[in-house]
Amino acid sequence: MPRTKLRFGAGVYNITMKHIGTQLRKNLSKTRETERGELMKYFVQKLNRGRLRDGLPQISMGRMGKLLEKIPTKDLYYLKRVCDDAPNFSKKFWWLLDPKKHQE
């Protein structure tokens, strides 16, 4: 296969070097995983299962992030444990998130 005439340095970079984007995608996917994100995914999956059955629209990760933004991570573990022990996960979740229910 004959090579065409190349200008000084043209094409050499692309032949020997990989694009930086290939490395960034791999690193970003690993570094973006947090325990808070894992809990959010857990809540989204559990709630969307019931919402789908009831004909309601699914909750996105962005919406879940907005709902849980002021709750510390340690309290999310408590919320998960209490909701898992409840007979109706969704009902308990929404009741615990509503501050009006807890004021005396």
C-alpha positions as CSV (number, residue, x, y, z in Angstrom):
1,M,0.0,0.0,0.0
2,P,1.8,3.2,-1.1
3,R,1.9,6.1,1.3
4,T,0.9,9.5,0.2
5,K,3.2,12.4,0.7
6,L,2.7,13.9,4.1
7,R,3.5,17.3,5.2
8,F,5.9,17.7,8.2
9,G,4.3,15.7,11.1
10,A,0.9,15.4,9.5
11,G,-0.9,12.1,10.4
12,V,1.8,10.9,12.7
13,Y,0.0,12.0,15.8
14,N,-3.2,10.1,14.8
15,I,-1.4,6.9,14.0
16,T,0.6,6.5,17.3
17,M,-1.6,8.3,19.8
18,K,-5.0,7.4,21.1
19,H,-7.6,10.1,21.5
20,I,-7.8,11.5,25.0
21,G,-11.5,11.1,25.0
22,T,-11.2,7.3,25.2
23,Q,-9.4,7.5,28.5
24,L,-11.6,10.2,30.0
25,R,-14.8,8.2,29.4
26,K,-13.3,5.2,31.2
27,N,-12.1,7.3,34.2
28,L,-15.3,9.4,34.5
29,S,-17.6,6.4,34.7
30,K,-15.5,5.0,37.6
31,T,-15.1,8.2,39.5
32,R,-18.7,9.3,39.4
33,E,-20.0,6.4,41.4
34,T,-20.7,7.4,45.0
35,E,-22.6,5.8,47.8
36,R,-25.2,8.6,47.6
37,G,-25.6,7.9,43.9
38,E,-26.1,4.2,44.6
39,L,-28.8,5.0,47.2
40,M,-30.5,7.3,44.7
41,K,-30.5,4.6,42.1
42,Y,-32.0,2.2,44.6
43,F,-34.8,4.6,45.5
44,V,-35.5,5.3,41.9
45,Q,-35.8,1.6,41.0
46,K,-38.0,0.8,44.0
47,L,-40.3,3.7,43.4
48,N,-40.5,3.4,39.7
49,R,-41.6,-0.2,40.0
50,G,-44.7,0.8,41.9
51,R,-45.3,3.9,39.8
52,L,-45.2,1.9,36.6
53,R,-47.7,-0.5,38.0
54,D,-50.0,2.4,39.0
55,G,-49.7,4.1,35.6
56,L,-47.7,7.1,36.9
57,P,-44.7,8.6,35.1
58,Q,-41.3,7.4,36.2
59,I,-39.1,9.5,38.5
60,S,-35.8,10.5,36.9
61,M,-32.4,10.6,38.7
62,G,-32.4,14.4,38.5
63,R,-35.8,14.6,40.2
64,M,-34.6,12.2,42.9
65,G,-31.5,14.3,43.4
66,K,-33.6,17.4,43.9
67,L,-35.8,15.6,46.4
68,L,-32.9,14.2,48.5
69,E,-30.5,17.2,48.1
70,K,-30.9,18.4,51.7
71,I,-30.9,15.0,53.4
72,P,-27.5,13.8,54.7
73,T,-26.2,10.5,53.4
74,K,-26.4,8.8,56.8
75,D,-30.1,9.7,57.0
76,L,-30.6,8.2,53.5
77,Y,-29.4,4.9,55.0
78,Y,-32.0,5.2,57.7
79,L,-34.7,6.1,55.1
80,K,-33.7,3.0,53.1
81,R,-33.9,0.7,56.2
82,V,-37.3,2.0,57.3
83,C,-38.8,1.9,53.8
84,D,-37.5,-1.7,53.3
85,D,-39.2,-2.8,56.6
86,A,-42.5,-1.1,55.7
87,P,-45.2,-3.1,53.9
88,N,-45.6,-0.4,51.3
89,F,-42.2,1.1,50.3
90,S,-43.6,4.0,48.2
91,K,-46.1,5.1,50.8
92,K,-43.5,5.1,53.6
93,F,-41.0,6.9,51.5
94,W,-43.3,9.8,50.6
95,W,-44.6,10.0,54.2
96,L,-41.1,10.3,55.6
97,L,-40.0,13.0,53.1
98,D,-43.0,15.3,53.9
99,P,-41.9,17.6,56.8
100,K,-45.5,18.7,57.5
101,K,-46.2,15.2,58.8
102,H,-43.5,15.4,61.4
103,Q,-44.2,18.8,63.0
104,E,-46.0,18.8,66.3
